[in-house]
Amino acid sequence: MIDVRLQHEPIDVGSTYQQLVNARFGAVNMFVGTIREWTGDIQTKTIRYTAYKEMALKELSKLANEVEEKFDADVIVIHRLGELQLTDIAVFIGVATPHRAASYEGSRFIIEELKKRVPIWKEEVDTDRVRWGGERDDAH
């Protein structure tokens, strides 16, 4: 099972998790990315996400398919669009697999590749300026 979505509505983690529950799996790994206030010394107020929707969905599907095939997994990837406030959920990645190591590896692969390959952009509204794409925050 693969489910990839772009949506303006809040992500319901509980019901999305339930979609991944399956007796053949022994692990469900969920990554829930939220809007944080500080990146280094930069204070964020809001973030606006936009996307080239058709291409973003295509790339998200490719990522999910790669994980499904490699790990015998069910995969859900949901990314929010629009203006998000501090602590809002921006992205949900759920990977269900027979064993835990694969679920961790699959979810990590998706978030790292999503940032590289999927045409979703963020406009960060900070306390002192507006930035497109944000600062590199891999180390945070």
Phi and psi in radians as a Rosetta constraint file:
Dihedral C 1 N 2 CA 2 C 2 CIRCULARHARMONIC -2.249 0.35
Dihedral N 2 CA 2 C 2 N 3 CIRCULARHARMONIC 2.363 0.35
Dihedral C 2 N 3 CA 3 C 3 CIRCULARHARMONIC -2.447 0.35
Dihedral N 3 CA 3 C 3 N 4 CIRCULARHARMONIC 1.977 0.35
Dihedral C 3 N 4 CA 4 C 4 CIRCULARHARMONIC -2.123 0.35
Dihedral N 4 CA 4 C 4 N 5 CIRCULARHARMONIC 2.402 0.35
Dihedral C 4 N 5 CA 5 C 5 CIRCULARHARMONIC -2.545 0.35
Dihedral N 5 CA 5 C 5 N 6 CIRCULARHARMONIC 2.619 0.35
Dihedral C 5 N 6 CA 6 C 6 CIRCULARHARMONIC -2.050 0.35
Dihedral N 6 CA 6 C 6 N 7 CIRCULARHARMONIC 2.294 0.35
Dihedral C 6 N 7 CA 7 C 7 CIRCULARHARMONIC -2.639 0.35
Dihedral N 7 CA 7 C 7 N 8 CIRCULARHARMONIC 2.664 0.35
Dihedral C 7 N 8 CA 8 C 8 CIRCULARHARMONIC -1.522 0.35
Dihedral N 8 CA 8 C 8 N 9 CIRCULARHARMONIC -0.435 0.35
Dihedral C 8 N 9 CA 9 C 9 CIRCULARHARMONIC -1.296 0.35
Dihedral N 9 CA 9 C 9 N 10 CIRCULARHARMONIC 2.659 0.35
Dihedral C 9 N 10 CA 10 C 10 CIRCULARHARMONIC -0.997 0.35
Dihedral N 10 CA 10 C 10 N 11 CIRCULARHARMONIC 2.640 0.35
Dihedral C 10 N 11 CA 11 C 11 CIRCULARHARMONIC -1.568 0.35
Dihedral N 11 CA 11 C 11 N 12 CIRCULARHARMONIC 2.194 0.35
Dihedral C 11 N 12 CA 12 C 12 CIRCULARHARMONIC -1.601 0.35
Dihedral N 12 CA 12 C 12 N 13 CIRCULARHARMONIC 1.726 0.35
Dihedral C 12 N 13 CA 13 C 13 CIRCULARHARMONIC -1.078 0.35
Dihedral N 13 CA 13 C 13 N 14 CIRCULARHARMONIC -0.726 0.35
Dihedral C 13 N 14 CA 14 C 14 CIRCULARHARMONIC -1.068 0.35
Dihedral N 14 CA 14 C 14 N 15 CIRCULARHARMONIC -0.869 0.35
Dihedral C 14 N 15 CA 15 C 15 CIRCULARHARMONIC -1.253 0.35
Dihedral N 15 CA 15 C 15 N 16 CIRCULARHARMONIC -0.540 0.35
Dihedral C 15 N 16 CA 16 C 16 CIRCULARHARMONIC -1.195 0.35
Dihedral N 16 CA 16 C 16 N 17 CIRCULARHARMONIC -0.717 0.35
Dihedral C 16 N 17 CA 17 C 17 CIRCULARHARMONIC -1.007 0.35
Dihedral N 17 CA 17 C 17 N 18 CIRCULARHARMONIC -0.758 0.35
Dihedral C 17 N 18 CA 18 C 18 CIRCULARHARMONIC -1.038 0.35
Dihedral N 18 CA 18 C 18 N 19 CIRCULARHARMONIC -0.532 0.35
Dihedral C 18 N 19 CA 19 C 19 CIRCULARHARMONIC -1.157 0.35
Dihedral N 19 CA 19 C 19 N 20 CIRCULARHARMONIC -0.394 0.35
Dihedral C 19 N 20 CA 20 C 20 CIRCULARHARMONIC -1.597 0.35
Dihedral N 20 CA 20 C 20 N 21 CIRCULARHARMONIC -0.232 0.35
Dihedral C 20 N 21 CA 21 C 21 CIRCULARHARMONIC -1.240 0.35
Dihedral N 21 CA 21 C 21 N 22 CIRCULARHARMONIC 2.213 0.35
Dihedral C 21 N 22 CA 22 C 22 CIRCULARHARMONIC -2.728 0.35
Dihedral N 22 CA 22 C 22 N 23 CIRCULARHARMONIC 2.356 0.35
Dihedral C 22 N 23 CA 23 C 23 CIRCULARHARMONIC -1.075 0.35
Dihedral N 23 CA 23 C 23 N 24 CIRCULARHARMONIC -0.357 0.35
Dihedral C 23 N 24 CA 24 C 24 CIRCULARHARMONIC -1.436 0.35
Dihedral N 24 CA 24 C 24 N 25 CIRCULARHARMONIC -0.149 0.35
Dihedral C 24 N 25 CA 25 C 25 CIRCULARHARMONIC -1.853 0.35
Dihedral N 25 CA 25 C 25 N 26 CIRCULARHARMONIC 2.488 0.35
Dihedral C 25 N 26 CA 26 C 26 CIRCULARHARMONIC -1.877 0.35
Dihedral N 26 CA 26 C 26 N 27 CIRCULARHARMONIC 0.007 0.35
Dihedral C 26 N 27 CA 27 C 27 CIRCULARHARMONIC -2.577 0.35
Dihedral N 27 CA 27 C 27 N 28 CIRCULARHARMONIC 2.415 0.35
Dihedral C 27 N 28 CA 28 C 28 CIRCULARHARMONIC -2.278 0.35
Dihedral N 28 CA 28 C 28 N 29 CIRCULARHARMONIC 2.032 0.35
Dihedral C 28 N 29 CA 29 C 29 CIRCULARHARMONIC -1.850 0.35
Dihedral N 29 CA 29 C 29 N 30 CIRCULARHARMONIC 2.273 0.35
Dihedral C 29 N 30 CA 30 C 30 CIRCULARHARMONIC -2.130 0.35
Dihedral N 30 CA 30 C 30 N 31 CIRCULARHARMONIC 2.278 0.35
Dihedral C 30 N 31 CA 31 C 31 CIRCULARHARMONIC -1.877 0.35
Dihedral N 31 CA 31 C 31 N 32 CIRCULARHARMONIC 2.193 0.35
Dihedral C 31 N 32 CA 32 C 32 CIRCULARHARMONIC -2.123 0.35
Dihedral N 32 CA 32 C 32 N 33 CIRCULARHARMONIC 1.885 0.35
Dihedral C 32 N 33 CA 33 C 33 CIRCULARHARMONIC -1.622 0.35
Dihedral N 33 CA 33 C 33 N 34 CIRCULARHARMONIC 2.240 0.35
Dihedral C 33 N 34 CA 34 C 34 CIRCULARHARMONIC -2.055 0.35
Dihedral N 34 CA 34 C 34 N 35 CIRCULARHARMONIC 2.889 0.35
Dihedral C 34 N 35 CA 35 C 35 CIRCULARHARMONIC -1.433 0.35
Dihedral N 35 CA 35 C 35 N 36 CIRCULARHARMONIC 2.090 0.35
Dihedral C 35 N 36 CA 36 C 36 CIRCULARHARMONIC -1.768 0.35
Dihedral N 36 CA 36 C 36 N 37 CIRCULARHARMONIC 2.771 0.35
Dihedral C 36 N 37 CA 37 C 37 CIRCULARHARMONIC -1.407 0.35
Dihedral N 37 CA 37 C 37 N 38 CIRCULARHARMONIC -0.705 0.35
Dihedral C 37 N 38 CA 38 C 38 CIRCULARHARMONIC -2.077 0.35
Dihedral N 38 CA 38 C 38 N 39 CIRCULARHARMONIC 2.333 0.35
Dihedral C 38 N 39 CA 39 C 39 CIRCULARHARMONIC -2.154 0.35
Dihedral N 39 CA 39 C 39 N 40 CIRCULARHARMONIC 1.767 0.35
Dihedral C 39 N 40 CA 40 C 40 CIRCULARHARMONIC 1.120 0.35
Dihedral N 40 CA 40 C 40 N 41 CIRCULARHARMONIC -2.154 0.35
Dihedral C 40 N 41 CA 41 C 41 CIRCULARHARMONIC -1.783 0.35
Dihedral N 41 CA 41 C 41 N 42 CIRCULARHARMONIC 0.256 0.35
Dihedral C 41 N 42 CA 42 C 42 CIRCULARHARMONIC -1.720 0.35
Dihedral N 42 CA 42 C 42 N 43 CIRCULARHARMONIC 2.175 0.35
Dihedral C 42 N 43 CA 43 C 43 CIRCULARHARMONIC -1.759 0.35
Dihedral N 43 CA 43 C 43 N 44 CIRCULARHARMONIC 2.098 0.35
Dihedral C 43 N 44 CA 44 C 44 CIRCULARHARMONIC -1.648 0.35
Dihedral N 44 CA 44 C 44 N 45 CIRCULARHARMONIC 2.436 0.35
Dihedral C 44 N 45 CA 45 C 45 CIRCULARHARMONIC -1.737 0.35
Dihedral N 45 CA 45 C 45 N 46 CIRCULARHARMONIC -0.879 0.35
Dihedral C 45 N 46 CA 46 C 46 CIRCULARHARMONIC -2.575 0.35
Dihedral N 46 CA 46 C 46 N 47 CIRCULARHARMONIC 2.894 0.35
Dihedral C 46 N 47 CA 47 C 47 CIRCULARHARMONIC -2.325 0.35
Dihedral N 47 CA 47 C 47 N 48 CIRCULARHARMONIC 2.352 0.35
Dihedral C 47 N 48 CA 48 C 48 CIRCULARHARMONIC -1.914 0.35
Dihedral N 48 CA 48 C 48 N 49 CIRCULARHARMONIC 2.144 0.35
Dihedral C 48 N 49 CA 49 C 49 CIRCULARHARMONIC -1.799 0.35
Dihedral N 49 CA 49 C 49 N 50 CIRCULARHARMONIC 2.339 0.35
Dihedral C 49 N 50 CA 50 C 50 CIRCULARHARMONIC -2.264 0.35
Dihedral N 50 CA 50 C 50 N 51 CIRCULARHARMONIC 2.868 0.35
Dihedral C 50 N 51 CA 51 C 51 CIRCULARHARMONIC -2.670 0.35
Dihedral N 51 CA 51 C 51 N 52 CIRCULARHARMONIC 2.698 0.35
Dihedral C 51 N 52 CA 52 C 52 CIRCULARHARMONIC -1.492 0.35
Dihedral N 52 CA 52 C 52 N 53 CIRCULARHARMONIC 1.587 0.35
Dihedral C 52 N 53 CA 53 C 53 CIRCULARHARMONIC -0.981 0.35
Dihedral N 53 CA 53 C 53 N 54 CIRCULARHARMONIC -0.868 0.35
Dihedral C 53 N 54 CA 54 C 54 CIRCULARHARMONIC -1.026 0.35
Dihedral N 54 CA 54 C 54 N 55 CIRCULARHARMONIC -0.825 0.35
Dihedral C 54 N 55 CA 55 C 55 CIRCULARHARMONIC -1.240 0.35
Dihedral N 55 CA 55 C 55 N 56 CIRCULARHARMONIC -0.650 0.35
Dihedral C 55 N 56 CA 56 C 56 CIRCULARHARMONIC -1.087 0.35
Dihedral N 56 CA 56 C 56 N 57 CIRCULARHARMONIC -0.790 0.35
Dihedral C 56 N 57 CA 57 C 57 CIRCULARHARMONIC -1.124 0.35
Dihedral N 57 CA 57 C 57 N 58 CIRCULARHARMONIC -0.664 0.35
Dihedral C 57 N 58 CA 58 C 58 CIRCULARHARMONIC -1.093 0.35
Dihedral N 58 CA 58 C 58 N 59 CIRCULARHARMONIC -0.800 0.35
Dihedral C 58 N 59 CA 59 C 59 CIRCULARHARMONIC -1.208 0.35
Dihedral N 59 CA 59 C 59 N 60 CIRCULARHARMONIC -0.689 0.35
Dihedral C 59 N 60 CA 60 C 60 CIRCULARHARMONIC -1.067 0.35
Dihedral N 60 CA 60 C 60 N 61 CIRCULARHARMONIC -0.704 0.35
Dihedral C 60 N 61 CA 61 C 61 CIRCULARHARMONIC -1.115 0.35
Dihedral N 61 CA 61 C 61 N 62 CIRCULARHARMONIC -0.704 0.35
Dihedral C 61 N 62 CA 62 C 62 CIRCULARHARMONIC -1.063 0.35
Dihedral N 62 CA 62 C 62 N 63 CIRCULARHARMONIC -0.799 0.35
Dihedral C 62 N 63 CA 63 C 63 CIRCULARHARMONIC -1.061 0.35
Dihedral N 63 CA 63 C 63 N 64 CIRCULARHARMONIC -0.818 0.35
Dihedral C 63 N 64 CA 64 C 64 CIRCULARHARMONIC -1.086 0.35
Dihedral N 64 CA 64 C 64 N 65 CIRCULARHARMONIC -0.717 0.35
Dihedral C 64 N 65 CA 65 C 65 CIRCULARHARMONIC -1.106 0.35
Dihedral N 65 CA 65 C 65 N 66 CIRCULARHARMONIC -0.701 0.35
Dihedral C 65 N 66 CA 66 C 66 CIRCULARHARMONIC -1.040 0.35
Dihedral N 66 CA 66 C 66 N 67 CIRCULARHARMONIC -0.778 0.35
Dihedral C 66 N 67 CA 67 C 67 CIRCULARHARMONIC -1.217 0.35
Dihedral N 67 CA 67 C 67 N 68 CIRCULARHARMONIC -0.708 0.35
Dihedral C 67 N 68 CA 68 C 68 CIRCULARHARMONIC -1.021 0.35
Dihedral N 68 CA 68 C 68 N 69 CIRCULARHARMONIC -0.822 0.35
Dihedral C 68 N 69 CA 69 C 69 CIRCULARHARMONIC -1.226 0.35
Dihedral N 69 CA 69 C 69 N 70 CIRCULARHARMONIC -0.744 0.35
Dihedral C 69 N 70 CA 70 C 70 CIRCULARHARMONIC -1.231 0.35
Dihedral N 70 CA 70 C 70 N 71 CIRCULARHARMONIC -0.630 0.35
Dihedral C 70 N 71 CA 71 C 71 CIRCULARHARMONIC -2.044 0.35
Dihedral N 71 CA 71 C 71 N 72 CIRCULARHARMONIC 0.157 0.35
Dihedral C 71 N 72 CA 72 C 72 CIRCULARHARMONIC 0.914 0.35
Dihedral N 72 CA 72 C 72 N 73 CIRCULARHARMONIC 0.947 0.35
Dihedral C 72 N 73 CA 73 C 73 CIRCULARHARMONIC -2.006 0.35
Dihedral N 73 CA 73 C 73 N 74 CIRCULARHARMONIC 2.732 0.35
Dihedral C 73 N 74 CA 74 C 74 CIRCULARHARMONIC -1.732 0.35
Dihedral N 74 CA 74 C 74 N 75 CIRCULARHARMONIC 2.454 0.35
Dihedral C 74 N 75 CA 75 C 75 CIRCULARHARMONIC -2.385 0.35
Dihedral N 75 CA 75 C 75 N 76 CIRCULARHARMONIC 2.341 0.35
Dihedral C 75 N 76 CA 76 C 76 CIRCULARHARMONIC -2.225 0.35
Dihedral N 76 CA 76 C 76 N 77 CIRCULARHARMONIC 2.255 0.35
Dihedral C 76 N 77 CA 77 C 77 CIRCULARHARMONIC -2.278 0.35
Dihedral N 77 CA 77 C 77 N 78 CIRCULARHARMONIC 2.140 0.35
Dihedral C 77 N 78 CA 78 C 78 CIRCULARHARMONIC -2.242 0.35
Dihedral N 78 CA 78 C 78 N 79 CIRCULARHARMONIC 2.249 0.35
Dihedral C 78 N 79 CA 79 C 79 CIRCULARHARMONIC -2.142 0.35
Dihedral N 79 CA 79 C 79 N 80 CIRCULARHARMONIC 2.325 0.35
Dihedral C 79 N 80 CA 80 C 80 CIRCULARHARMONIC -1.359 0.35
Dihedral N 80 CA 80 C 80 N 81 CIRCULARHARMONIC 2.659 0.35
Dihedral C 80 N 81 CA 81 C 81 CIRCULARHARMONIC -2.166 0.35
Dihedral N 81 CA 81 C 81 N 82 CIRCULARHARMONIC 2.824 0.35
Dihedral C 81 N 82 CA 82 C 82 CIRCULARHARMONIC 1.676 0.35
Dihedral N 82 CA 82 C 82 N 83 CIRCULARHARMONIC -2.913 0.35
Dihedral C 82 N 83 CA 83 C 83 CIRCULARHARMONIC -1.563 0.35
Dihedral N 83 CA 83 C 83 N 84 CIRCULARHARMONIC 2.187 0.35
Dihedral C 83 N 84 CA 84 C 84 CIRCULARHARMONIC -2.028 0.35
Dihedral N 84 CA 84 C 84 N 85 CIRCULARHARMONIC 2.559 0.35
Dihedral C 84 N 85 CA 85 C 85 CIRCULARHARMONIC -1.744 0.35
Dihedral N 85 CA 85 C 85 N 86 CIRCULARHARMONIC 2.944 0.35
Dihedral C 85 N 86 CA 86 C 86 CIRCULARHARMONIC -0.934 0.35
Dihedral N 86 CA 86 C 86 N 87 CIRCULARHARMONIC 2.400 0.35
Dihedral C 86 N 87 CA 87 C 87 CIRCULARHARMONIC 1.305 0.35
Dihedral N 87 CA 87 C 87 N 88 CIRCULARHARMONIC -0.113 0.35
Dihedral C 87 N 88 CA 88 C 88 CIRCULARHARMONIC -1.100 0.35
Dihedral N 88 CA 88 C 88 N 89 CIRCULARHARMONIC 2.611 0.35
Dihedral C 88 N 89 CA 89 C 89 CIRCULARHARMONIC -1.424 0.35
Dihedral N 89 CA 89 C 89 N 90 CIRCULARHARMONIC 2.164 0.35
Dihedral C 89 N 90 CA 90 C 90 CIRCULARHARMONIC -1.674 0.35
Dihedral N 90 CA 90 C 90 N 91 CIRCULARHARMONIC -0.599 0.35
Dihedral C 90 N 91 CA 91 C 91 CIRCULARHARMONIC -2.572 0.35
Dihedral N 91 CA 91 C 91 N 92 CIRCULARHARMONIC 2.472 0.35
Dihedral C 91 N 92 CA 92 C 92 CIRCULARHARMONIC -2.185 0.35
Dihedral N 92 CA 92 C 92 N 93 CIRCULARHARMONIC 2.251 0.35
Dihedral C 92 N 93 CA 93 C 93 CIRCULARHARMONIC -2.227 0.35
Dihedral N 93 CA 93 C 93 N 94 CIRCULARHARMONIC 2.125 0.35
Dihedral C 93 N 94 CA 94 C 94 CIRCULARHARMONIC -2.162 0.35
Dihedral N 94 CA 94 C 94 N 95 CIRCULARHARMONIC 2.266 0.35
Dihedral C 94 N 95 CA 95 C 95 CIRCULARHARMONIC -2.285 0.35
Dihedral N 95 CA 95 C 95 N 96 CIRCULARHARMONIC 2.061 0.35
Dihedral C 95 N 96 CA 96 C 96 CIRCULARHARMONIC -1.875 0.35
Dihedral N 96 CA 96 C 96 N 97 CIRCULARHARMONIC 2.264 0.35
Dihedral C 96 N 97 CA 97 C 97 CIRCULARHARMONIC -2.477 0.35
Dihedral N 97 CA 97 C 97 N 98 CIRCULARHARMONIC 2.885 0.35
Dihedral C 97 N 98 CA 98 C 98 CIRCULARHARMONIC -1.072 0.35
Dihedral N 98 CA 98 C 98 N 99 CIRCULARHARMONIC -0.570 0.35
Dihedral C 98 N 99 CA 99 C 99 CIRCULARHARMONIC -2.336 0.35
Dihedral N 99 CA 99 C 99 N 100 CIRCULARHARMONIC 2.690 0.35
Dihedral C 99 N 100 CA 100 C 100 CIRCULARHARMONIC -1.133 0.35
Dihedral N 100 CA 100 C 100 N 101 CIRCULARHARMONIC -0.691 0.35
Dihedral C 100 N 101 CA 101 C 101 CIRCULARHARMONIC -1.009 0.35
Dihedral N 101 CA 101 C 101 N 102 CIRCULARHARMONIC -0.726 0.35
Dihedral C 101 N 102 CA 102 C 102 CIRCULARHARMONIC -1.165 0.35
Dihedral N 102 CA 102 C 102 N 103 CIRCULARHARMONIC -0.649 0.35
Dihedral C 102 N 103 CA 103 C 103 CIRCULARHARMONIC -1.175 0.35
Dihedral N 103 CA 103 C 103 N 104 CIRCULARHARMONIC -0.686 0.35
Dihedral C 103 N 104 CA 104 C 104 CIRCULARHARMONIC -1.112 0.35
Dihedral N 104 CA 104 C 104 N 105 CIRCULARHARMONIC -0.863 0.35
Dihedral C 104 N 105 CA 105 C 105 CIRCULARHARMONIC -1.091 0.35
Dihedral N 105 CA 105 C 105 N 106 CIRCULARHARMONIC -0.734 0.35
Dihedral C 105 N 106 CA 106 C 106 CIRCULARHARMONIC -1.128 0.35
Dihedral N 106 CA 106 C 106 N 107 CIRCULARHARMONIC -0.757 0.35
Dihedral C 106 N 107 CA 107 C 107 CIRCULARHARMONIC -1.215 0.35
Dihedral N 107 CA 107 C 107 N 108 CIRCULARHARMONIC -0.661 0.35
Dihedral C 107 N 108 CA 108 C 108 CIRCULARHARMONIC -1.121 0.35
Dihedral N 108 CA 108 C 108 N 109 CIRCULARHARMONIC -0.748 0.35
Dihedral C 108 N 109 CA 109 C 109 CIRCULARHARMONIC -1.014 0.35
Dihedral N 109 CA 109 C 109 N 110 CIRCULARHARMONIC -0.807 0.35
Dihedral C 109 N 110 CA 110 C 110 CIRCULARHARMONIC -1.106 0.35
Dihedral N 110 CA 110 C 110 N 111 CIRCULARHARMONIC -0.824 0.35
Dihedral C 110 N 111 CA 111 C 111 CIRCULARHARMONIC -1.153 0.35
Dihedral N 111 CA 111 C 111 N 112 CIRCULARHARMONIC -0.686 0.35
Dihedral C 111 N 112 CA 112 C 112 CIRCULARHARMONIC -1.173 0.35
Dihedral N 112 CA 112 C 112 N 113 CIRCULARHARMONIC -0.756 0.35
Dihedral C 112 N 113 CA 113 C 113 CIRCULARHARMONIC -1.279 0.35
Dihedral N 113 CA 113 C 113 N 114 CIRCULARHARMONIC -0.585 0.35
Dihedral C 113 N 114 CA 114 C 114 CIRCULARHARMONIC -0.971 0.35
Dihedral N 114 CA 114 C 114 N 115 CIRCULARHARMONIC -0.812 0.35
Dihedral C 114 N 115 CA 115 C 115 CIRCULARHARMONIC -1.117 0.35
Dihedral N 115 CA 115 C 115 N 116 CIRCULARHARMONIC -0.495 0.35
Dihedral C 115 N 116 CA 116 C 116 CIRCULARHARMONIC -1.547 0.35
Dihedral N 116 CA 116 C 116 N 117 CIRCULARHARMONIC -0.686 0.35
Dihedral C 116 N 117 CA 117 C 117 CIRCULARHARMONIC -1.904 0.35
Dihedral N 117 CA 117 C 117 N 118 CIRCULARHARMONIC -0.360 0.35
Dihedral C 117 N 118 CA 118 C 118 CIRCULARHARMONIC -1.702 0.35
Dihedral N 118 CA 118 C 118 N 119 CIRCULARHARMONIC 2.204 0.35
Dihedral C 118 N 119 CA 119 C 119 CIRCULARHARMONIC -1.335 0.35
Dihedral N 119 CA 119 C 119 N 120 CIRCULARHARMONIC 1.290 0.35
Dihedral C 119 N 120 CA 120 C 120 CIRCULARHARMONIC -2.111 0.35
Dihedral N 120 CA 120 C 120 N 121 CIRCULARHARMONIC 2.254 0.35
Dihedral C 120 N 121 CA 121 C 121 CIRCULARHARMONIC -2.062 0.35
Dihedral N 121 CA 121 C 121 N 122 CIRCULARHARMONIC 2.606 0.35
Dihedral C 121 N 122 CA 122 C 122 CIRCULARHARMONIC -2.138 0.35
Dihedral N 122 CA 122 C 122 N 123 CIRCULARHARMONIC 2.386 0.35
Dihedral C 122 N 123 CA 123 C 123 CIRCULARHARMONIC -1.893 0.35
Dihedral N 123 CA 123 C 123 N 124 CIRCULARHARMONIC 1.920 0.35
Dihedral C 123 N 124 CA 124 C 124 CIRCULARHARMONIC -1.605 0.35
Dihedral N 124 CA 124 C 124 N 125 CIRCULARHARMONIC 2.145 0.35
Dihedral C 124 N 125 CA 125 C 125 CIRCULARHARMONIC -1.695 0.35
Dihedral N 125 CA 125 C 125 N 126 CIRCULARHARMONIC 1.874 0.35
Dihedral C 125 N 126 CA 126 C 126 CIRCULARHARMONIC -1.704 0.35
Dihedral N 126 CA 126 C 126 N 127 CIRCULARHARMONIC 3.078 0.35
Dihedral C 126 N 127 CA 127 C 127 CIRCULARHARMONIC -1.185 0.35
Dihedral N 127 CA 127 C 127 N 128 CIRCULARHARMONIC -0.370 0.35
Dihedral C 127 N 128 CA 128 C 128 CIRCULARHARMONIC -2.154 0.35
Dihedral N 128 CA 128 C 128 N 129 CIRCULARHARMONIC -0.111 0.35
Dihedral C 128 N 129 CA 129 C 129 CIRCULARHARMONIC -2.956 0.35
Dihedral N 129 CA 129 C 129 N 130 CIRCULARHARMONIC 3.057 0.35
Dihedral C 129 N 130 CA 130 C 130 CIRCULARHARMONIC -2.036 0.35
Dihedral N 130 CA 130 C 130 N 131 CIRCULARHARMONIC 2.317 0.35
Dihedral C 130 N 131 CA 131 C 131 CIRCULARHARMONIC -2.197 0.35
Dihedral N 131 CA 131 C 131 N 132 CIRCULARHARMONIC 2.443 0.35
Dihedral C 131 N 132 CA 132 C 132 CIRCULARHARMONIC -1.675 0.35
Dihedral N 132 CA 132 C 132 N 133 CIRCULARHARMONIC 2.311 0.35
Dihedral C 132 N 133 CA 133 C 133 CIRCULARHARMONIC 1.478 0.35
Dihedral N 133 CA 133 C 133 N 134 CIRCULARHARMONIC -0.291 0.35
Dihedral C 133 N 134 CA 134 C 134 CIRCULARHARMONIC 1.267 0.35
Dihedral N 134 CA 134 C 134 N 135 CIRCULARHARMONIC 3.034 0.35
Dihedral C 134 N 135 CA 135 C 135 CIRCULARHARMONIC -1.421 0.35
Dihedral N 135 CA 135 C 135 N 136 CIRCULARHARMONIC 2.714 0.35
Dihedral C 135 N 136 CA 136 C 136 CIRCULARHARMONIC -1.118 0.35
Dihedral N 136 CA 136 C 136 N 137 CIRCULARHARMONIC 2.108 0.35
Dihedral C 136 N 137 CA 137 C 137 CIRCULARHARMONIC -2.127 0.35
Dihedral N 137 CA 137 C 137 N 138 CIRCULARHARMONIC 0.416 0.35
Dihedral C 137 N 138 CA 138 C 138 CIRCULARHARMONIC -1.069 0.35
Dihedral N 138 CA 138 C 138 N 139 CIRCULARHARMONIC -0.525 0.35
Dihedral C 138 N 139 CA 139 C 139 CIRCULARHARMONIC -1.479 0.35
Dihedral N 139 CA 139 C 139 N 140 CIRCULARHARMONIC -0.147 0.35
